[in-house]
Amino acid sequence: MEIDRKVLQKIAHLARLEFDQNSEKQMIASLSEILDWVDKLNEVDTTNVEPLTNMSHESNVLREDIAQEPLDHERGLKNAPQRDADYFRVPKVLE
């Protein structure tokens, strides 16, 4: 894909960016370099390479999500340092 001023302006509009004339030239050169690099990556033979979902081989061990009875109101407030009827009391933060 060829990056020209029209393509850059469209990308800049979508990204809500503004460039002056000098910055436009630099950005066109940078984007062209990036696209050339991606084209080089397309030349690499990846037929026997498995796609990665993560960059590390570690897997996240999660517990199974099991529905349980919710905590009743009284038991939920049992360890509250201060409470006011049915609510937690907390120090005033805003004046």
C-alpha positions in Angstrom: 0.0 0.0 0.0 1.3 3.4 -1.0 1.1 6.1 1.6 0.5 9.5 0.1 -0.8 12.8 1.5 -4.4 11.9 0.9 -4.1 8.5 2.8 -2.2 10.2 5.6 -4.9 12.9 6.0 -7.6 10.2 6.1 -5.7 8.3 8.8 -5.1 11.6 10.7 -8.8 12.4 10.5 -9.8 9.0 11.9 -7.2 9.3 14.7 -8.1 12.9 15.4 -4.5 14.1 14.7 -3.2 17.2 12.9 0.1 17.5 11.1 1.8 20.5 9.7 3.4 20.2 6.2 6.9 19.2 7.6 5.4 16.6 10.0 3.3 15.2 7.2 6.5 14.4 5.2 8.1 12.7 8.2 4.9 10.7 9.0 4.5 9.5 5.4 8.2 8.3 5.5 7.6 6.6 8.8 4.4 4.9 7.7 6.1 3.7 4.5 9.0 2.2 6.5 6.5 0.3 8.7 4.6 -1.0 5.7 7.8 -2.1 4.0 8.8 -3.9 7.2 5.4 -5.7 7.3 5.9 -6.7 3.6 9.3 -8.3 4.6 7.5 -10.3 7.3 5.1 -11.6 4.8 8.0 -13.2 2.9 8.9 -15.4 5.9 7.9 -19.0 5.6 5.6 -19.8 8.6 4.1 -23.1 7.3 5.1 -25.1 10.4 4.8 -22.4 13.0 1.8 -22.5 15.3 0.0 -19.2 15.9 0.5 -17.6 19.3 -2.3 -16.5 21.5 0.2 -15.2 24.2 3.8 -14.2 24.1 4.7 -16.6 27.0 4.0 -20.3 27.4 2.5 -19.8 30.8 -1.2 -20.4 31.0 -3.6 -18.7 33.4 -5.1 -21.1 35.9 -8.6 -20.0 36.8 -11.1 -21.6 39.2 -14.4 -22.7 37.9 -17.1 -20.2 38.2 -19.7 -21.8 40.4 -22.9 -20.0 41.5 -23.3 -19.9 45.2 -25.8 -18.4 47.7 -25.1 -14.7 48.2 -24.0 -13.3 51.5 -27.0 -12.2 53.6 -27.1 -8.6 54.6 -26.4 -9.1 58.4 -23.5 -11.4 57.8 -22.0 -8.9 55.2 -22.0 -6.1 57.8 -20.8 -8.3 60.7 -17.1 -7.2 60.4 -17.7 -3.6 59.6 -15.7 -1.3 61.9 -18.7 1.1 62.0 -22.2 0.7 60.6 -25.3 2.8 60.5 -28.4 0.6 60.4 -28.1 -1.2 57.1 -25.0 0.5 55.7 -21.2 0.8 56.2 -20.1 4.0 57.8 -17.0 5.5 56.3 -15.1 8.7 57.0 -16.1 11.8 55.1 -13.8 12.3 52.1 -15.1 15.4 50.4 -16.1 18.6 52.2 
